[in-house]
Amino acid sequence: MPLGRRVSKDVAELYEADRRLADEYETRLAAAGEAERVLRDAQGEDVPEPELRELTREFDKALTSVLAAAEAAERVAMGPKTYATDAQDAKTRRAAEISARKAKARPSVRPWTDEVDRLRTAREVHRFGYRTRPGVLA
């Protein structure tokens, strides 16, 4: 008989999926760094606009991918008590929301929360700072 808190099968599946995604964080972060390096090198070499646009899109996709992995790692650090599914009743979902808020204050979760904020900010700065489609000619 296992000790500890039992969780529903749906929550356990979500937790395992997040754990697998969180394990890919380092790989995805390295891919995003490589995509950024390629983009910056292309900007310095006066690459044609269509190719530069494609590199900009690839960097955005890489940032989005690493952000998803960081968010999964944050949820894993918060624990299975913070997960809720649509099949659960409102009281259980609300308890999971409250547990998630409390978990964000824990020292073990805080680095992941900061990393998610950093990556989200980097992605938004990239999206607002670089056009991915040509402007309108007037």
N, C-alpha and C positions, 0 to 999 in steps of 0.2 A: 504494500500500500504506500503510494508516494505521499510524502509530507509536503506541506505548503498549500498554497491557494490554488484551487482549480479554476480553470477558465473554460469558456465554451469552445467548441470545435472551430466555430467561425473566427473567434478572436485569436485562437492559436494559429490558424492558417494565415491571418493578416500579420500577426507577429512574426511568423517564420518568413513570410514574403519580405517584410521589412528588414529582417535580419540578413537575408541573402543580398538584398539591395545595398544595405549598409556595408557589407563586406566588399563591395565593389567601389567604395568611396575613393580609396587611394588611386586605383586605376583610372577612374573617371577624372579625378583631379589632375593627374599627370597628362591625360588626353586633352583636357581644357588648357593646361599650360602650354602644351605643344601647339594646339590650334591658335592660341594667342601669339606665340612666337612666330608662327608661319604668317599670320595676318600682319604683325608689325614689320616683319622683314619685307613682305610684299608692299606695304605702304611706303617703305623707304626706298624701294627699287623702282618706283613709278610703273606699277603693273597696270594693265588695261582695266577699265572700270567694271566690265562684266565679271572678270576673274576676282577682282577685289570684293565685289558684292557677294560672290559665292563663298569666299573665305570669311567674310563677315557673318554670313548665315551659319557657316560651320562652327565658328566660334560661339555664336549664340546657342546653337544646339548643344555644344559641349558644356557651356555654362548651365544650361537648363538641366542637362543630365547629371552633372555633379551636384546641383542644387537638390534634385530629387533624392540622390543618395544621402546627402547630408540631412535632409528632412527625415528620411527613414532612420538614420542613425540616431537622430534626436528622439524619435518615437520609441526606438528600441531602448534607449537609455532611460526613458520615462517609465517603461515597463508595461506589461500586458493589462494592468488595471486601468490604463488610460484609453484603451481601445473600446470602440462601440460600433455596432453594426446597425443597419436600418431595421433588421428583424427584431431587435431588442425594444423593450418598452421605453417610454420617455424618461422614467425615473432612472433606469440604468444608464441611458445615454447621458443624462444630466450628471450623474455621479462620475461618469468617465470624463466629462468636461472639467469638472471640479478637480478630479485627480490629476488631470493634465496641467491645469494651472498651478497646482501645488508642486507638481514634479518639476516644473520649469524653474522653481526657486532652489532646487537641490544643486549642490556643487558639482555633482557628477553629470548633470544635464546642461549646466550653464555653458560650458565650452561649445557644445553642439548648437545651442541656441545662438551664441555669438557667431559661430561659423555660418549658420543659415542666414543670419542677418547680413553678414559680410558678402556672401555669395549673391544674395538677392540684390543688394546694393550694387555690386559689380555688374550684374546682368542688366539692371535698369540704367546704369550709367552708360554701358555699352549700347543699349538700345536707343537711348536718347542722344548719344553722341555720334553715332554712325548711321548714315542712311543706308538702308538695304535695297532701296529702289530709286531710280532716277527721279529727280525733281521735275516739276512741271515747267516746260519752257514757256516763257512769256514774251 
